[in-house]
Amino acid sequence: MAHHNFELLPRNIAYGYSAGPETLADVVTTTSGHRHTNQIWDQYLRRLTLSANSRSPINAGIILAVYEAVGITDTFLQRDHGDWNTTDGDMRLRADAGEGAITKDDQPMQNTVDLTEVGDASTTTFQLLKKRIKNTATHSRLIVKPQLTSPVPLVALDGVLQTLTVDYTISAITGLCEFVVAPGVGVVPTWGASFLIKVAFSTSRFRQQVSAIDIHQILSLDLTEVRGV
């Protein structure tokens, strides 16, 4: 198994797939109507489906070439067009035009020592997060594949913009932000950028239907997010 640390499928080809998060939990409903749950996954997995999309012969050929090159053993990076940057709320901000909506104050970071979202004057390493808050419900997604270009990540401490490589560095492999000087006690680090997910083909058979000379359909081809570096 090998990992290819870049996008193999061009983004314009990836448009048109279905995508979304998936979780895993044991849910038991008793005869009396009580519900007992055991959350197995703390983090969601993303699944992307290229099935039944009309493609030009050229695009269908590119998808086939990528599939044959990596099979189901190798992993690579992919943008989930439904959720690929730190903006929240308006789904339109997560289209390509949404790059201009990214700000330094979009999302928090997690202190890797005490797992809070503030500095302690000694910890320099923070994990990038994307946090969902709906009334009293919250979920913190670990972002491990940030993009370091287009656009360049923005990082702030208590709202003050920091300078990349001078004040901090970010790993595109782990999503860890390393500050040169540890943020002070109670100082809030925030960030804004785009990100990718690590995926692999989860379908062991490639099938396409040629509806016409210039219309091809990819059938039952899925990508699944893979955890780990």
N, C-alpha and C positions, 0 to 999 in steps of 0.2 A: 504494500500500500504506500502510495506517495501523496504528498500534498503540494498542489500548485498554488502558490500564494498570489494569485491574481485572477481577474475575471476571465473566464474562457468563453462564455456566451455573451456576444455583444448586447448592449442594453436595449437596442431597438428590436432585437429578436425576442428578448425576454418579455417585452410588452405583450399583453394578451393572455398571460398565464393566470391561473387562480392561485391564491396564496392565503396563508393565515396561520395563527398560532395553534398549537395543540398541547394539551396537558394530560396528565395521567393521575388518576386517583381511584382508590377503592371506595365505592359508594354502596352502602347496604341500607335498604329501607325495611324496617321490621313490619310485621303484620299489624302492629298497632299504629303504624304511620310515622314512627320516629325514624330519623335519618342520621346515620353514622358515616363519617367520611374519614379517609386517611389519605392525605396529600402525599403522593409518591415523588412527583417532580416538583422541585421548588422553582425551576425555570421552565418556561414554555419552549417547545421546539417548533420551528417554522417548517411548513411543507409547501412546496411549489409544484404546480401541475401544469405541464405544457400540453395536455391532452386536447384533441379535437379543435385545434386552432388552425385556421387557413393560413398557409405559408406559400411564399413564392418558392419555386424550385431551388433558387440560390440559398434562401434562408433555411429551407428544409435540409439542404446539403450541408450547411454549416453546423446545424444541430446534430446531424448524423456523424459528421466528422469528429465533433467534440465527444459524442457518446462512444464512438469506436476508439478514440484516443485514450480515454480515462476509464471506460467500463464502469463497473459498480464498485471497484476497489479504491480508486483514487478520489481525493477530495479537491475542491477548488473554491474560489470565492464567487459570490453572486449577490447582486442587489435585489432585495425584496421591494418591489416598487410600491407596495402598500405601506411600508414602514421602514424608511431608510435614513432618516435623520432625526435630530433632537427636537424638532418642533412638535407641538402637540395640538390637539383640537381640530382645527380646520384641515380636512384631508387634502385640500388643494395645495397646502403648503408643503406637502410631501411629494408633489410632482417636481420635475426638473426646475421649474421657476421658483420652487421653494428654497433653493440654495440662498437666495437673497434674504430669506426670512430667518435664517439661522443667526442666533445671537450668543454672546458669551455667557448669558444668564439662563440659558434654556433648561439645563439639567444639573442635578447634583453629582457629587462624587462620594465614594464610600472610603472612609478611613480603613486601611487594611489591618490595623491593629485592634481597634475597639469597635469597628463596624458602624460607627456613627457617620454623620455627614458634615463633621466640622473638624478643624485642626486641633492638635493637642500640644503644639510647640516642639514635638519630637519626631512625629511620623512624617516622612517625606513621600511615601507611596500611597496613591489613592486609585481605586478602581472606578472606571467610568460607568455611569448608570443612566438608564432612561426610566424615569419614575412615572407611574400612572396613579393619579389620585382622583377618586370619584366619591365625594362625600366622606364616609368613614372607611372606605375600602382603598387599599394601596397595594401596589406591586412594584418592586424594583427589579428591572431587567439589567443583567450584567452585559455591558457592551465590550466585546473582546476583539472586534475587528474594525476599529475606527479607520477612516480614510484620512491620510495625512496630507493629501492634495485635493484640490478642486471640490470644495473650498478648504483652505487650511484651517485646522481646528482653532477655536477661540477658547481661551481659558481665563478665568478671572478669580480673584480673591476678594471677597466682600465687595464684588462689583467692579473692582479695579482690574482692567485688562492687563494680562501678563504677556511676556514676549517669549515665543517658542525658541528653544535652545539656550536662551539666556536665563530665563526663570524656571523653565520646565522642559521635559521631553515626554513624548507619548509613544508607547509601543503599539505598532500596528498588528502585533502578534497576540498580545495578551490584554490590550486595553487598559494598561496601567499607566498612570500619569505620575512621573517622578519630578518632584519639585527640588530645585537646588537648595532652597532654604525651607525648612518645615513650616507650614502655616501655623500661625499662633493659636493660642487657646481660644476656641469659639469662632475662629475665622472660617467662613463658608467658601469652599472652592466650588466653582461651577464651570460648565463647559458647553460648547455647541459645535457640532460637526455633522458630517454624514458618516455612515458605516455600512459594512457588508456583513454577510453571514457565510460561514463555512458549510458547504453542502457536498453531497454525493448523489449520484443517480441511484435510486432505490428500485428501479424497474429493470429486471434482468432480460427483458426482450424489447427491442426497438421495433415499433410498427408504424408504418405510414400508409396512408390511403391516397392514391393519385386520382382525384376527382375529375381533373381536366389537365391539359398539357401545362397550364400555368397555375394550377391550384393543387397543393399538397396538404394533407392533414396529418399531423402527428398524433398518434393514438396511444393513450395510456403510458405517458412518460412522466415520471415524478422525480423531484429532487427533495431530499430530506436534509435538514440542518444536522450537522455533526458537532458534538461538543468536544472540547479539548483543543490544544494548540496544533 
